[in-house]
Amino acid sequence: MQSKSSEILDELKTVVSGKTVDALFPPLIFVLVNNLFDLNAAVFTALGLAVIIGMSRILRRQNWYYALGGLLGVAFASGLAFLTQSAAGYFIPALISSAFLVLITLISLVIGKPLAAWASHLTRGWPLEWFWRSDVKPAYREVTWFWALFFIVRLITQLAIFQSGDAVTLAWANTLLGWPVLIVVLIITYIYGIWRLKQLGGPGVEEFKAGKEPPWQGQTRGF
């Protein structure tokens, strides 16, 4: 049981690493400062925090793409809040992102190339041909349907709160429905995915790349 828990934690680190700070802190600080002072102070504080986080990443020699991406994301969100003169406007990019994820997930299912397979391919570098096997792809298709349900529920929740104009509730909803819930989704994805691959009886990635003939051991770690 302990080894399985360690395995899941290692897999999560592969996906999330240290990028959650960029997503969690600026929105919460934005709402806090907006409530204590005003919208303009909130905008400049969120931008300043994003710059500090970005500089910290660069000084620690972390990937500068994450630093730049976080800064641009906060700048775009802050700009929308400033232009609309509404704190809720800060969260418009989150709504757009959720809507895009719903769309791309459903499209991937319609064309028969499930998003979960693409995500795993980009994260792990495994050959795409393995994902499209008939004794592998169903696991990724079923997980993608699970993702689609999560993205749809998140979008509906965000839209309902956004229409109320309650920036504080929207900030907490975005935070909780972001990495905290996403981590749970990823854990379920991993546990179900490994189990489903075993049920399908296909080769593991390394067995596939080596051209090994059955009987296969199957995928024992990583999804």
N, C-alpha and C positions, 0 to 999 in steps of 0.2 A: 504494500500500500504506500509506504514511504517512497519507494523508488518511482512509483507511478506519479506521485505528487511532485517529486523532483523533476520528472520528465515533463509534466505539464508546465511547471514554472519555467523550465528552460525553453520550452516552445513559445511561451508567452513573451519571454525576453527577446526572442528572435523577432517577434512582430512589433512589440510596443517600444522596446529599448527605453530611452529616456525622453521621448518626445511629448509626453503628456503635459509637462509643465506649460509648454507653449499654448496648449489648447485650454487648460483649466484656469490658470490664474488671470490673464487679461480680462475675460468677461466678468469674473467675479469682482475684481478690483474696479472695473468700469461701473458696475451697478452700485457698489458700495460708495464710491466717490460721488456718483450722480445723486445718491440719496442724501449724502452729507453736505454737498456743495451745490454744483450745478452741472449741466450737460457739458459745457466747454471744459471745465476742470476734469471731468470724467474722460473726455476724448484725449486730452493731453497726457493725463496720467496713464491711460491704457497704452498710448503710443510710447511713452517713456519706459514703461515696464517691458514692452516688446523689444525696445532697443537694448535695454539692459540684459534681457534674456539672450538676445542674439549675440551681443558682444561677449557674454559669458561663454556661449557655445564656441565662438571663434577662438577665444583665449585658451579654452580647454582643448583646442584642436579637434572639435567635433565637426561633422559635416556642415559646411556653410550653407548648403541648400536648405536645411531645416531652419537655420537662423533667418535666412532671407525669406523663406516661405512663411514663417511665423510673423515676421515684421510686416510683410505685404498683406497678410490676412487681417491683422489688426488694423493696419492703415486703411484698408478697404472698408472694413466694418465701421471704424470710427468716422470715416468720411461720409458714409451713408447716414449715420446717426446725426452728424453735424448738418448735412444737407436737409434731412427731414425734420430736424429739430425735435427728434423723438428718441428717447433712450432705446425703445423697442427696435428702432431702425438698425441698431448695432447688430442685431441677430438675424437680419435679412440674409446675409451670406450662409448662415447655418440652415435656413429654410431652403435656400437654393441648393446647397450641398445635399440635403436630405432628399429633395425632389430628384436631383440628378442620380443619386444612388438607387432610388426606387426604379427610375427609368432604365438605367444601365443594367441593373440586376434582371429586370423582366425581359429586356431585349436579349440578354445573354441566354436566358432560358428558351426564348422563342427560337433563336437561331441554333440551339443545341450546343452552345459553348459556354457552360455555366461559369459565372463570375468567380466562384470559389476555386475553380481549377486555374483560372488566370491569376488570381491572387497568390495561390501557392506556387505557381510557375515563376512569377516575378520575385517572390520572396526567397525561394529556395533554388531556383535555377534548374529544376527538374525538366526533362524533355517533354514538350507538349504532346508528343505522340503517345506517351504513357497515359496521360490524363484522358485521352479520347478513346481508349480501349473500352469495349463493351463490358468488361469485367472490372472496370475502374470508374468510368464516368458516372454511373448511377449514384455513387456515394457523393460525388461533388454536385450533381444535379439536386439531390435531396437536401444537401446542406445549403445550397443557393436558394431553394424555396424557403428554408428557415430564415435565411438572411433577408429575403424579400419581405417576409411577414414582419420582421423586426423593423426594417426601414420604413415600411408603410405605417406601422403603429407610431413610430417616432415622428414621422412627418405630420400625421393627423394631430398628434398631441401638440407639437410645436405650432401648427397653424391655429389650433383652438386657443392657445394661450396668447399667441401674437395678436389675434383679433381683439383680445381683451385689453391689449396695450399694457399689460402688467410686466414691466421689464424685470422686476425682481424674481417673480415666479418663472419667467422665461429663462433667466440666467441659470436658476437652479435646475430647471427641467433640462436645459441643454447640457449642463454639467453632468447630471445624473444619467441622462440618456446618451452621454458621450462615452468616455473611456470606462467608467465604472460598470455600466450595463454591457458595453461592448466586450469587456474582458470576460464577463459571464457567458456571452454569446460565443466567444472564441473557445472557452473551455468546453462548452457543450459541443461545439463544432468538432473539436479535436477528439473528444471521447467517442462521440457518435461516428465520426469519420473513420477512425481506426477500426472500430467494431464492424462497420458496414463493409469496409474493404476486405476484412477477414471473411465476412459472410459471402462476398462476391467471388472469392477464391482466385483472384488474379495475382500476377507476379508483383513483388515489391519493386521499387524503382531500381535498385542496384541489380536485381535479377533481370529486369527488363533491359537495362543498359548492357549487361553481360551476355544477353541473348540466351539465357538459361532456359531449358525446356522443363515442363512440368514433371513431377509435382513441385509446386512452389511453396516457399515458406510464407510468402506474402509480405505486405508492408507491416512492420512491427513498431516503427517509430517515425513520426512526422506525417503530416497530412496536408 
